[in-house]
Amino acid sequence: MPSGTIKVNKPPPMPIVGPPPKSTKYKGVKHTIMVMSGKGGVGKSTVAVNMAVTLAQQGLKVGVIDADINGPDDPKMLGVDKEKVYADESGISPVDTKYGVKVISMGFLLPTEETAVVWRGALRHKAIQQFIEDVVWKDMDYVILDLPPGTGDEALSISQIVPEVEGVVIVITPQDVALLDARKAINFADQMKIKVLGVIENMSGFVCPHCGEISYIFKTGGGEKAAKDHNVPFLGRIPLSQDVVETADEGVPIVTRNEKMKEIFSEIVSKITQKTSA
């Protein structure tokens, strides 16, 4: 090397950072559907649970993954919140319900209902990974993934781990401001290259328990407008009624007790199953 020349070592190439590999352990499930919302308080878990029970009423084998680590409500809504999960050499067994739906949830793993889950993102990711990979989902026709509100860690983890998500169902409320949150959820699905199966407008009118008249306290049409603006299917409207609140608290899905609600969910589920591959 000539005198006075400074040798500069080339820096090593930067590693290519991409999404984690798709799971090779999530087996035995024909169709996986994500149910999500852009914000909380829209009744997403109620919709997810009743969709699952409606599918089971049609003779299909259905599972539910309650991916809301902080607010695991699905066991309560399915009447199995006092149950615990068991594991053996084959994996973790989901909890059976009397409605023909199997469910796994953080709610089964907490010592009390009041226990707060104070975890950072890495632990949340690990828990969801176990729900997907270590639970024995054997011969399921459908697994419904009930996501927490928003487009954060849990939604990202699931979209990256599950090998084939059939599509996402987005739940919103009718008012115009909900359109902002719907757009976020739809854009998330687009970025993750997940098909949007449709938008459900929940709490679309309040059914008076005395006269049966519907009052549109949250307006109406927001869900349909969001679907039209983004060129995705509109799956239907679900009214808010006192029965929905009472049955959820009792651990009884509304579609098993209210014929009108059963009819509404049956129409929604029919549209979804028509869009999923055979």
N, C-alpha and C positions, 0 to 999 in steps of 0.2 A: 504494500500500500504506500503511495507516495507520501513524503513528509508533509505534515500539516493537513492531511485529509481526515475528516471525521467520519467514522463508520456509523451509519444509522441503521439499526435493525428494523425490519418491517414488522409492524404489529401483527399478531396472529389474527386470522379472520374471525369476525364476530360470529358467535353461534346463531343459528337460525332458530328463533323462538316461535313456536306455533302452538295450536291447541293441543291438549293432551290426546292420546290415541283413543279411538272409540273402544268401548268395552267389548271384550270377547266372552264375558261371563253372563251377560244379560240375555238369557235364552228362554225359549218356551212361550214367547209372547208374539202374537200375530200382529196386533195393532197397538201402538202407543200414542196417546193423545195428551197434549199439554193443555191445561186450563189456566189462563193467566189474566191479569188485569193490570192496568197502568197505575192503579192506586188502590188503597185499602178501602174497606167499608162498602163494597159494591155487591156483596153476597156471593163472591166467587166460590167459596167452599160449599155453600148450600147448593149452588148450581152443579159443581163437580160431583158431589155425593149423589144428588138425585139423577144426574146423567148416568152414573155408574149403576144405580139400582134399576133404572129404566132399562138399561142394556141387559141386566141380569133377569129382569122380568120377561125378556124375549128369549130366554133359554141360553144365553151366552155366558161364558165363564169370564168373570170380570174381577180385576184387582184395582186397588187405589193406593197410590203412594202419596202420603201427606208430606210434601216437601217443605212445609212451613215449619222450620225448626223452632222459631220463637213462639208461634201461636198455633200449635197442633190441635185443631178443633174437630177433625174428621172422626176420631174415635167416639167423641161425645155425640155427634150427629148420627152415628150408626149404632149407638147403644152399646158400645163395647169399651167404654173408657175405663172400666175397672179391670180389664184383662191385661195379661202380660204376654210377652213373646218368648218363644223357646227356640233353642238352636241345638243341632246335633252335627255329626260329621258332614251331612249333606248341605247344611246351611241354616239360615234363619227361616222359621215358618211364619208366614203372615197370619194375622188373626182372622178367623172365620166369623161372619156375622149371619144373623138369621135371614138376611135379605139376599143371600146368594152372592155376596161381595166379600172378597178378602182384602184386608187393609194392613198397611204397615205405617207407623207413625212414631215420631219422637215422644208422643204422649204416652206410649206404652213403656218407655224407658226411664221416665222421670219418677223420683220417689213420691212426689205429691203433685197434685194439680197446680199448686201455687209455686212450684219450683221454677225459677227463671233460668233460661239458658243464656249464659253470658259467654258467648264464643266468638272468636274472630273467624274470618273467612275460611282459613285453612281447615278448621275443625268442622265448619258447616259443610264444606266440600266433601270431607271424609265421610261424614254421616250420610249424606245423600248418595255417595258412591256405594256405601254399604247397603242402603235400601235398594239400590238398583242391582248390584252385583252379587251380594251375599244372601239376599232373600230368594227363596225357592219359588219363582214364578213359573209354575209348571202348567203347560197346556192352557194358557190364558188366551182368550179371544181378544180381549181389550184390557189394557192397563191405563187408568186415568191418572195423570200426574197433576196433582193439585199444588200449584206453585204459590209462594208467598207473593204479596203485592209488589209491583214494580218489575224492573229489569236488572236486578242486581246479581249477587254471587250465585244464588241457588238456581235461577233461571239459566245463567251462563253455564254453570256446572252440568246441569242436566242436558242442555243442548249439545254440549261437547262430549259427554260420556255415552249417552244412549245412541246405539248404532243407527237406528232408523226410527225417527219420530214421524208418525204418520201426518201430523199437523197440529196446529194450535187453535184453540177456541178462545176468543177474547170476550170477557164479560165487562160491560160498562153500564152505567146508569144513564137515564135519558137526557139530562140537561146538557146544554151546549158546551159547558166547561169540561164535561167528560170527554169531549172530542179530543182535547189536548192529550189526555192520558191514553186514549185509544190509539192515537197516532204513534205514540212512543212504543206501545206494545206491538203494533203492526210493523213499525220500522225495525224493532228488535228481531222479529221473526224473519224479516227480509234479510237482515245482516247475517243471521244464522242459517239462512237458506232453508227455512222451515215453512212449509205451506200453511197459509191461513185458511182454516176450514170454514171460518165464519165468525160473525159478531153476534152476541146475545145481548139484548137490552133487558136488563134486570130492573126490578122495582118500577116497572112501567105501569104506573097507576096504582092506587090503593083501593082495595076491595072493601067496601063497608061491610062489617060483620052483621049488620042489622037488615039492610035493604039490598045488599049486593051491588049497589051502584059503584062505578069506578070513578075515583077522583084523581086527576093527574097532578099530584102535588110536586112531582119532580119534572113536570112537562112530559113530553113524549116525542119520539122521533130521533133522538140523538144517536142511538145505535144504528138505526137504518141509514142516517145521513153519513155516519162514519164509514159504514160499509160501502156506500155508494161512492163517496169521495176517494176511497182507496181501491175501488174495484174488487172488493172481496164479498163473499156471500153474506147475506143477512139471514140469520137462523131463526129469529123469532123474538117475541116479547114475553116476559114473565112478570105478572103483576105481584105487588106486595100485598100480603094478606096476613091477618092475625094468625091463621092456621099455620103458616110457614114458621112464624116465631115460636109458637107453642110446641109444634111437633119437633122442631130442632132441639129445643130444651129437653124434650122427653126422650130424645134419641130415636125418633121415628121419622124416616124420610117422608116428606110431604106426598110423594107420588104413591105411597102405600095407603094413604088415607083419604086423599082428596081427588075425586074423579076428574075435575076440571084441570087440576095441575098435572095429573097423570097424562091427560090428553095433550097438554101443551108440551110437556117434556118428550112424549112419544113422537110428536111431530119434529121437534128439534133433533132428537137422536136419529130419527129416520133420515133426515137431511145429511147428518154426519156420516152415517153408515153407508149412504149412497156414494159419498165422496171418497171413502176409504177403499183401498184395493181389496180384491176378493182373496 
